Amino acid sequence: MIAKIQDRLVAVREALGITQRDFCRGIYVSQSYYAQIESGKRPVNDRIIALVCSQYGVSKEYLSTGKGKMFSEDLADLQLQQLLEIFNELEPPFRDYVILQVKQLVEAVKKQKGRPTRKDKKPPNSSK
């Protein structure tokens, strides 16, 4: 269990895989103010707790006490929601580009892990 709330905030941010800068944007506070919170120079107030919980799906119990699960929702669901919000802001040609890039990323990850990709698989009735 992580004892200090500041350390739990860092753990949440790292679990989300986002920078301090992006995390601050999400909760509408300046990075300098938030950096002081993470370093323990400023206390974590109820407003910050509420913003982090609502914006990032963090469990209030976890953030306040360190008990329970970090996220009140499944992290994948939260990330999908964030991705959809970003995706919906794009014009259609850029949406197509994002889809293509994600497909290529999935193929690259599969290759890296040694799993066959769609391109590597032979058609069912192929003689080659």
C-alpha positions as CSV (number, residue, x, y, z in Angstrom):
1,M,0.0,0.0,0.0
2,I,1.3,3.4,-0.9
3,A,1.3,5.5,2.3
4,K,1.2,9.1,1.0
5,I,-1.5,10.6,-1.2
6,Q,1.2,12.4,-3.3
7,D,2.8,9.1,-4.1
8,R,-0.6,7.6,-5.0
9,L,-1.2,10.5,-7.4
10,V,2.1,9.7,-9.1
11,A,1.2,6.1,-9.3
12,V,-2.1,7.0,-10.9
13,R,-0.4,9.2,-13.5
14,E,2.1,6.5,-14.3
15,A,-0.6,3.8,-14.6
16,L,-2.3,6.0,-17.1
17,G,1.0,6.4,-18.9
18,I,0.7,10.2,-19.2
19,T,3.1,13.0,-18.5
20,Q,2.6,15.4,-15.6
21,R,1.8,18.1,-18.1
22,D,-1.0,16.2,-19.7
23,F,-2.3,15.0,-16.3
24,C,-2.6,18.6,-15.2
25,R,-4.4,19.6,-18.3
26,G,-6.9,16.9,-17.6
27,I,-7.7,18.3,-14.2
28,Y,-7.4,22.0,-15.1
29,V,-4.5,23.0,-12.9
30,S,-1.2,24.5,-13.7
31,Q,1.8,22.1,-13.9
32,S,3.7,24.2,-11.4
33,Y,0.9,24.0,-8.8
34,Y,0.5,20.2,-9.4
35,A,4.3,19.6,-9.2
36,Q,4.2,21.1,-5.7
37,I,1.5,18.7,-4.8
38,E,3.4,15.7,-6.1
39,S,6.5,16.9,-4.2
40,G,4.6,17.3,-1.0
41,K,5.1,21.1,-0.8
42,R,1.3,21.7,-1.2
43,P,-1.5,19.7,0.4
44,V,-3.9,17.7,-1.7
45,N,-7.3,19.3,-1.3
46,D,-10.8,17.9,-1.9
47,R,-11.0,19.7,-5.2
48,I,-7.9,18.0,-6.6
49,I,-9.2,14.6,-5.4
50,A,-12.6,15.2,-7.0
51,L,-11.0,16.3,-10.3
52,V,-8.7,13.3,-10.5
53,C,-11.4,10.9,-9.6
54,S,-13.9,12.3,-12.1
55,Q,-11.5,12.9,-15.0
56,Y,-9.4,9.7,-14.7
57,G,-11.9,7.2,-13.1
58,V,-9.8,6.9,-10.0
59,S,-11.4,5.4,-6.9
60,K,-11.9,8.1,-4.2
61,E,-11.2,5.5,-1.5
62,Y,-7.9,4.5,-3.1
63,L,-6.8,8.1,-3.6
64,S,-7.8,9.2,-0.1
65,T,-6.7,6.2,1.9
66,G,-4.7,3.9,-0.4
67,K,-7.2,1.0,0.1
68,G,-9.1,-0.8,-2.7
69,K,-8.5,-0.7,-6.4
70,M,-6.9,2.3,-8.0
71,F,-9.5,2.7,-10.7
72,S,-13.2,2.6,-10.1
73,E,-13.7,1.6,-13.7
74,D,-11.7,-0.8,-15.7
75,L,-8.6,1.0,-17.0
76,A,-9.2,-0.2,-20.5
77,D,-12.7,1.3,-20.5
78,L,-11.3,4.6,-19.3
79,Q,-8.6,4.6,-22.0
80,L,-11.2,3.7,-24.6
81,Q,-13.4,6.6,-23.5
82,Q,-10.4,9.0,-23.7
83,L,-9.5,7.7,-27.2
84,L,-13.1,8.1,-28.4
85,E,-13.2,11.7,-27.2
86,I,-10.0,12.4,-29.1
87,F,-11.1,10.5,-32.2
88,N,-14.4,12.4,-32.3
89,E,-12.6,15.7,-32.5
90,L,-10.8,14.6,-35.8
91,E,-12.0,15.2,-39.3
92,P,-12.9,12.0,-41.3
93,P,-9.6,11.8,-43.3
94,F,-7.6,12.0,-40.0
95,R,-9.9,9.3,-38.4
96,D,-9.0,7.0,-41.3
97,Y,-5.4,7.7,-40.8
98,V,-5.6,6.9,-37.1
99,I,-7.3,3.6,-37.8
100,L,-4.6,2.7,-40.3
101,Q,-1.9,3.6,-37.8
102,V,-3.5,1.5,-35.0
103,K,-3.8,-1.5,-37.3
104,Q,-0.1,-1.2,-38.3
105,L,0.9,-0.8,-34.7
106,V,-1.0,-4.0,-33.8
107,E,0.7,-5.9,-36.6
108,A,4.1,-4.6,-35.5
109,V,3.5,-5.7,-31.9
110,K,2.4,-9.1,-33.0
111,K,5.5,-9.5,-35.1
112,Q,7.7,-8.4,-32.3
113,K,6.1,-11.0,-30.0
114,G,6.6,-13.7,-32.7
115,R,2.9,-14.2,-33.4
116,P,1.7,-14.5,-37.0
117,T,0.1,-11.4,-38.4
118,R,-2.7,-11.2,-40.9
119,K,-0.1,-10.7,-43.7
120,D,1.9,-13.7,-42.5
121,K,-1.1,-16.1,-42.5
122,K,-1.7,-18.1,-45.6
123,P,-5.2,-18.3,-47.1
124,P,-7.0,-21.6,-46.3
125,N,-6.8,-23.0,-49.8
126,S,-3.3,-21.7,-50.6
127,S,-0.8,-24.1,-52.2
128,K,2.1,-22.0,-51.1
